[in-house]
Amino acid sequence: MLDDEIDSSGGANGSILQLKVRLLDVSPMVWRRVVVPAAMTLKDLHGVFQVVLGWHSLHLYRFRIHAVHYGSWGLGAENPDRTLCSFNFRRSDKFVYEYDMTDYWKHEVRIDAWLEPQPRNGYPACIGGKGGCPPEECGGPAGYDEFRIEALGLDAHEDLDTMVEILDRIVLQNQPHLLDDDEIRGRLERAVERNRARFDRRAVNTRLRAGEHHVLKHQQLC
């Protein structure tokens, strides 16, 4: 047992929850481990998940907890302003987080532990993870499989050539106007997207400290 762990049945509103969120139906595995205040609402947790997983909050979302849906009003879900501590979670309890009802990204969320807050630590925070987030609008798990096969093939080498060529002209040859060309910009964006960086915990925590999760919890376009 961790030194700062408390009763597995839950704690006071000042307690901290350690959660592991895992994106289902994709390989290699994509997961994150986060610590959040137990008094955090589901709406706030949605914003945290968007940051730590790498989504952009462009779509509707919902949580499924004890057979009840909470989330975007457009889905007819219950109000997500309910706090995590109100569910009286126990260690190893699980619930579901769904994002983008078209591509349908389904995540399993597991309660790892209830912890005592540490004065020097900031919350929320990401304390572990693995795997890069799939790109938005890629067609869900099946589309992502095709995307990865393409990214690992000969096209990956062509993408690198494309990025080097365009960046060389923009930076070294001082031609920034090239980004105004829709075709060139599109080529660059597609090449960069297929070669996205792996999960970077430091970058994720920088975004959390900047409060980006407070912005993304409100941003739902469809």
C-alpha positions as CSV (number, residue, x, y, z in Angstrom):
1,M,0.0,0.0,0.0
2,L,1.2,3.5,-0.8
3,D,2.2,5.6,2.2
4,D,-0.3,8.3,1.3
5,E,-3.2,5.9,0.4
6,I,-6.4,6.0,2.4
7,D,-9.4,3.8,2.9
8,S,-10.3,2.1,-0.4
9,S,-13.9,2.9,0.0
10,G,-13.4,6.6,-0.5
11,G,-12.6,9.7,1.4
12,A,-13.5,13.3,2.1
13,N,-13.9,15.9,-0.6
14,G,-10.3,16.9,-0.1
15,S,-9.0,13.5,-1.2
16,I,-7.3,12.6,-4.5
17,L,-8.4,9.9,-6.9
18,Q,-5.8,8.1,-9.0
19,L,-7.4,6.9,-12.3
20,K,-6.2,4.9,-15.2
21,V,-8.0,5.6,-18.5
22,R,-7.4,3.2,-21.4
23,L,-8.6,3.7,-25.0
24,L,-10.3,0.4,-26.1
25,D,-10.1,-1.4,-29.4
26,V,-6.8,0.1,-30.5
27,S,-3.3,-1.5,-30.7
28,P,-0.7,-0.7,-29.5
29,M,-2.3,0.2,-26.2
30,V,-3.0,3.8,-25.4
31,W,-3.4,4.7,-21.7
32,R,-2.9,7.4,-19.1
33,R,-2.7,7.5,-15.4
34,V,-4.0,10.7,-13.7
35,V,-4.5,12.1,-10.3
36,V,-7.5,14.4,-9.8
37,P,-9.3,15.9,-6.8
38,A,-12.2,13.7,-5.7
39,A,-14.4,16.9,-5.7
40,M,-13.8,17.3,-9.4
41,T,-17.0,17.1,-11.6
42,L,-17.4,14.8,-14.5
43,K,-17.5,17.8,-16.8
44,D,-14.0,18.9,-15.5
45,L,-12.8,15.3,-15.8
46,H,-13.9,15.3,-19.5
47,G,-11.6,18.4,-20.0
48,V,-8.7,16.6,-18.2
49,F,-9.2,13.5,-20.4
50,Q,-9.2,15.6,-23.5
51,V,-5.8,17.0,-22.6
52,V,-4.1,13.9,-21.3
53,L,-5.3,11.7,-24.1
54,G,-4.6,14.2,-26.9
55,W,-8.2,14.9,-28.2
56,H,-9.3,18.3,-29.2
57,S,-12.9,18.4,-27.7
58,L,-14.5,18.7,-31.1
59,H,-17.3,16.2,-30.4
60,L,-19.9,15.2,-27.8
61,Y,-19.0,13.0,-24.9
62,R,-20.6,10.9,-22.2
63,F,-19.7,8.9,-19.1
64,R,-21.5,5.7,-18.3
65,I,-21.5,5.1,-14.5
66,H,-23.8,2.6,-12.8
67,A,-25.9,2.3,-16.0
68,V,-26.5,6.1,-16.1
69,H,-25.2,8.4,-18.8
70,Y,-23.7,11.8,-17.9
71,G,-22.4,14.3,-20.4
72,S,-23.3,16.4,-23.4
73,W,-26.9,17.6,-23.3
74,G,-27.2,16.9,-27.1
75,L,-27.0,13.2,-26.2
76,G,-29.8,13.4,-23.7
77,A,-27.4,12.6,-20.9
78,E,-27.6,13.6,-17.2
79,N,-25.9,16.8,-16.0
80,P,-22.1,16.1,-15.8
81,D,-21.7,18.6,-13.0
82,R,-21.9,15.7,-10.5
83,T,-18.7,15.2,-8.5
84,L,-16.5,12.0,-8.5
85,C,-16.7,11.6,-4.8
86,S,-20.5,11.5,-4.9
87,F,-20.3,8.1,-6.6
88,N,-18.5,6.5,-3.6
89,F,-16.1,4.6,-5.8
90,R,-14.0,1.8,-4.4
91,R,-10.6,0.8,-5.6
92,S,-10.8,-1.2,-8.9
93,D,-14.2,0.1,-9.8
94,K,-14.6,0.9,-13.4
95,F,-16.7,3.2,-15.6
96,V,-16.8,4.2,-19.3
97,Y,-15.9,7.4,-21.0
98,E,-17.1,7.8,-24.6
99,Y,-16.0,10.5,-27.0
100,D,-17.2,11.3,-30.6
101,M,-20.3,9.3,-31.3
102,T,-19.5,9.0,-35.0
103,D,-15.9,7.6,-34.8
104,Y,-16.9,6.3,-31.3
105,W,-13.8,6.3,-29.1
106,K,-14.6,4.2,-26.0
107,H,-12.3,4.4,-22.9
108,E,-12.3,2.3,-19.8
109,V,-11.6,4.2,-16.6
110,R,-10.4,2.3,-13.5
111,I,-10.1,3.6,-9.9
112,D,-6.5,2.8,-9.0
113,A,-6.5,4.4,-5.5
114,W,-7.7,7.0,-3.1
115,L,-4.8,9.2,-2.0
116,E,-4.1,11.9,0.5
117,P,-3.3,15.2,-1.2
118,Q,0.3,16.3,-1.2
119,P,0.9,20.0,-0.5
120,R,3.7,20.3,-3.0
121,N,1.8,18.6,-5.8
122,G,-0.6,20.2,-8.3
123,Y,-3.8,18.6,-9.3
124,P,-4.9,17.4,-11.8
125,A,-1.7,15.8,-13.1
126,C,-0.7,13.0,-15.4
127,I,1.7,10.6,-13.7
128,G,2.1,8.0,-16.5
129,G,1.0,6.8,-19.9
130,K,1.9,5.2,-23.1
131,G,0.9,5.5,-26.8
132,G,0.1,8.4,-29.0
133,C,-3.5,9.5,-29.4
134,P,-5.3,8.6,-32.8
135,P,-6.0,11.7,-34.9
136,E,-9.5,13.2,-34.9
137,E,-11.8,12.2,-37.8
138,C,-9.8,9.1,-38.7
139,G,-12.8,6.8,-38.8
140,G,-12.6,5.3,-35.3
141,P,-10.6,2.2,-34.3
142,A,-11.0,0.5,-37.8
143,G,-9.9,3.7,-39.6
144,Y,-7.0,4.1,-37.2
145,D,-5.7,0.7,-38.0
146,E,-5.7,1.6,-41.7
147,F,-4.0,4.9,-40.8
148,R,-1.2,3.2,-38.9
149,I,-0.6,0.7,-41.7
150,E,-0.3,3.6,-44.1
151,A,2.0,5.5,-41.7
152,L,4.3,2.6,-41.3
153,G,4.6,1.9,-45.1
154,L,6.5,3.6,-47.9
155,D,4.3,6.7,-47.5
156,A,6.1,7.4,-44.2
157,H,9.3,8.0,-46.0
158,E,7.5,10.2,-48.5
159,D,6.0,12.2,-45.6
160,L,9.5,12.8,-44.2
161,D,10.6,14.0,-47.6
162,T,7.6,16.3,-47.8
163,M,8.2,17.8,-44.4
164,V,11.9,18.4,-45.1
165,E,11.2,19.9,-48.6
166,I,8.4,22.3,-47.4
167,L,10.2,23.4,-44.2
168,D,13.4,23.9,-46.1
169,R,11.6,26.3,-48.4
170,I,9.8,28.1,-45.6
171,V,12.6,28.5,-43.1
172,L,15.9,28.3,-45.0
173,Q,14.7,29.9,-48.2
174,N,12.5,32.4,-46.4
175,Q,9.3,31.6,-48.2
176,P,6.6,31.7,-45.4
177,H,4.0,32.6,-47.9
178,L,3.9,28.9,-49.0
179,L,1.6,28.2,-46.0
180,D,-1.0,30.4,-47.7
181,D,-1.2,27.8,-50.5
182,D,-4.0,25.4,-49.5
183,E,-2.4,22.5,-51.4
184,I,1.1,22.9,-49.9
185,R,-0.4,23.5,-46.4
186,G,-2.5,20.4,-46.8
187,R,0.4,18.2,-47.8
188,L,2.4,19.4,-44.8
189,E,-0.5,18.9,-42.3
190,R,-1.1,15.4,-43.6
191,A,2.5,14.5,-43.4
192,V,2.9,15.9,-39.8
193,E,-0.3,14.1,-38.7
194,R,0.9,10.7,-39.9
195,N,4.1,11.3,-37.9
196,R,2.7,12.7,-34.7
197,A,5.0,12.6,-31.7
198,R,4.5,9.9,-29.0
199,F,3.0,10.6,-25.7
200,D,4.9,13.4,-23.9
201,R,3.9,13.5,-20.2
202,R,5.8,16.7,-19.5
203,A,4.0,18.5,-22.3
204,V,0.6,17.2,-21.0
205,N,1.3,18.5,-17.5
206,T,2.4,21.9,-18.9
207,R,-1.0,22.1,-20.6
208,L,-2.8,21.1,-17.4
209,R,-1.0,23.7,-15.3
210,A,-1.9,26.3,-17.9
211,G,-5.6,25.3,-17.3
212,E,-6.3,24.1,-20.9
213,H,-8.7,21.5,-19.5
214,H,-11.0,24.3,-18.3
215,V,-11.3,25.5,-21.9
216,L,-11.7,22.0,-23.5
217,K,-14.5,21.0,-21.1
218,H,-16.7,23.6,-22.8
219,Q,-15.6,23.0,-26.4
220,Q,-18.1,20.7,-28.1
221,L,-18.9,21.4,-31.8
222,C,-20.8,18.3,-32.8
